Amino acid sequence: MRANVWSGRNTVQVENVPDPKILNDRDAIVQITSTAICGSDLHLYDGYMPTMKQGDILGHEFMGIVTDVGKGIDNLKKGDRVVVPFPIACGGCNACAKGLFASCENSNPNAALAEKMMGHPVAGIFGYSHLTGGFAGGQAEAARVPFADVGPIKIEGDLPDESVLPLSDVLPTGWMGAEMADISEGDVVAVWGAGAVGLFAALGAKLMGAERVIVIDRIEYRLEKVRNDLGLETINYEQTAVLEALNEMTAGRGPDACIDAVGMEAHHGHAAVNAYDRVKQATRMETERPHAVREAIMACANGGTVSIIGVYAGLMDKFPLGSLMNRSLTVRTGQCHVHRYMRPLLERIEKGEFDPAFAISHTMSLEDAPKGYDTFKHKEDCCTKVILKP
């Protein structure tokens, strides 16, 4: 089959690779109809996630048709149309029992490696380095899905792929970011990042009762989408000092909740600060460019909540712990526990409350994956989200 593989920093290519096979009774094989390039994939593309190997199949957002199932699968059959969540979860461990599917204790065969870096293992993730199990990803014509009796959700209706594919990651991730912000009626919420996850975090905050939602980015076409598609306020941080603007907009108090939907490759409008973090990250003196989370902490109102859903890999410099502690802030974070959000969010989509397809800007063939990565990375042609069709 054909698959998009990691070939080194800033290089991917579509190659012939072996077809996936059933390896365990709880496996399924999915013929992929749509897969996406995620902002988190750019961390791999840019070479900032450790333990990548040449030839690794990329992609953790995918859906398609079940073509084979293991003997232990009784909830899926050949021909079922499914969306697959990006974390791989066993459904039976202590973490899964608590609904913490992205912290599954049994799905990562490289748990010892994760323990060395993070203290305890993390769940397996499709196409996302050997730190998270080395599983083949979904930017391919087909994929093996472990624990398929727990993960995939069946799509019974005729909704197009573009409306349900975001259930695999970006929609639940943004939604969980808003949920962790503990929003009350009348709150002011600020969201850093107007990519797909930031868009869905802002949408979630709005639907959860926030009185005002303010989205911060530097790419004007992304901010236009926030204003036009969601009807929310924006700040362009290359044109406006963010902390001053948020204080002015909130009578000096700051937002009640701040959501970081940017993660480890944050850009800073101030050239000197941006250069500092870029140099330290490039020389591996830190793994993150943490400006977004620093600013979210400094902006948040006393007693407020900082929700972190942007991806981070390891260590950062100049973390404002004093601000966090002295001002009684709460921090909530985590890889998204996608499994627990898929059904309720699908029901909202089916009811017509919103259509996640608004976040998608480009549809390409799988063979065009290298072009898709380049377009997405460099924010060309008003790109917000790329869907690949095998």
Rosetta blueprint (number, residue, H / E / L):
1 M L
2 R E
3 A E
4 N E
5 V E
6 W E
7 S E
8 G E
9 R L
10 N L
11 T E
12 V E
13 Q E
14 V E
15 E E
16 N E
17 V L
18 P L
19 D L
20 P L
21 K L
22 I L
23 L L
24 N L
25 D L
26 R L
27 D L
28 A E
29 I E
30 V E
31 Q E
32 I E
33 T E
34 S E
35 T E
36 A E
37 I E
38 C L
39 G H
40 S H
41 D H
42 L H
43 H H
44 L H
45 Y H
46 D L
47 G L
48 Y L
49 M L
50 P L
51 T L
52 M L
53 K L
54 Q L
55 G L
56 D L
57 I E
58 L L
59 G L
60 H L
61 E E
62 F E
63 M E
64 G E
65 I E
66 V E
67 T E
68 D E
69 V E
70 G L
71 K L
72 G L
73 I L
74 D L
75 N L
76 L L
77 K L
78 K L
79 G L
80 D L
81 R E
82 V E
83 V E
84 V E
85 P L
86 F L
87 P E
88 I E
89 A L
90 C L
91 G L
92 G L
93 C L
94 N H
95 A H
96 C H
97 A H
98 K L
99 G L
100 L L
101 F H
102 A H
103 S H
104 C L
105 E L
106 N L
107 S L
108 N L
109 P L
110 N L
111 A H
112 A H
113 L H
114 A H
115 E H
116 K H
117 M H
118 M H
119 G L
120 H L
121 P L
122 V L
123 A L
124 G E
125 I E
126 F E
127 G L
128 Y L
129 S L
130 H H
131 L H
132 T H
133 G L
134 G L
135 F E
136 A L
137 G L
138 G L
139 Q L
140 A E
141 E L
142 A E
143 A E
144 R E
145 V E
146 P L
147 F L
148 A L
149 D L
150 V L
151 G L
152 P L
153 I E
154 K E
155 I L
156 E L
157 G L
158 D L
159 L L
160 P L
161 D H
162 E H
163 S H
164 V H
165 L H
166 P H
167 L H
168 S H
169 D L
170 V H
171 L H
172 P H
173 T H
174 G H
175 W H
176 M H
177 G H
178 A H
179 E H
180 M H
181 A L
182 D L
183 I L
184 S L
185 E L
186 G L
187 D L
188 V E
189 V E
190 A E
191 V E
192 W E
193 G L
194 A L
195 G L
196 A H
197 V H
198 G H
199 L H
200 F H
201 A H
202 A H
203 L H
204 G H
205 A H
206 K H
207 L H
208 M L
209 G L
210 A L
211 E L
212 R E
213 V E
214 I E
215 V E
216 I E
217 D E
218 R L
219 I L
220 E H
221 Y H
222 R H
223 L H
224 E H
225 K H
226 V H
227 R H
228 N H
229 D H
230 L H
231 G L
232 L L
233 E E
234 T E
235 I E
236 N E
237 Y L
238 E L
239 Q L
240 T L
241 A L
242 V H
243 L H
244 E H
245 A H
246 L H
247 N H
248 E H
249 M H
250 T L
251 A L
252 G L
253 R L
254 G L
255 P L
256 D L
257 A E
258 C E
259 I E
260 D E
261 A L
262 V L
263 G L
264 M L
265 E E
266 A L
267 H L
268 H L
269 G L
270 H L
271 A H
272 A H
273 V H
274 N H
275 A H
276 Y H
277 D H
278 R H
279 V H
280 K H
281 Q H
282 A H
283 T L
284 R L
285 M L
286 E L
287 T L
288 E L
289 R E
290 P L
291 H H
292 A H
293 V H
294 R H
295 E H
296 A H
297 I H
298 M H
299 A H
300 C L
301 A L
302 N L
303 G L
304 G L
305 T E
306 V E
307 S E
308 I E
309 I L
310 G L
311 V L
312 Y L
313 A L
314 G L
315 L L
316 M L
317 D L
318 K L
319 F L
320 P L
321 L H
322 G H
323 S H
324 L H
325 M H
326 N H
327 R L
328 S L
329 L L
330 T E
331 V E
332 R E
333 T E
334 G L
335 Q L
336 C L
337 H L
338 V L
339 H H
340 R H
341 Y H
342 M H
343 R H
344 P H
345 L H
346 L H
347 E H
348 R H
349 I H
350 E H
351 K L
352 G L
353 E L
354 F L
355 D L
356 P H
357 A H
358 F H
359 A H
360 I L
361 S L
362 H E
363 T E
364 M E
365 S E
366 L H
367 E H
368 D H
369 A H
370 P H
371 K H
372 G H
373 Y H
374 D H
375 T H
376 F H
377 K H
378 H L
379 K L
380 E L
381 D L
382 C L
383 C L
384 T L
385 K L
386 V E
387 I E
388 L E
389 K E
390 P L
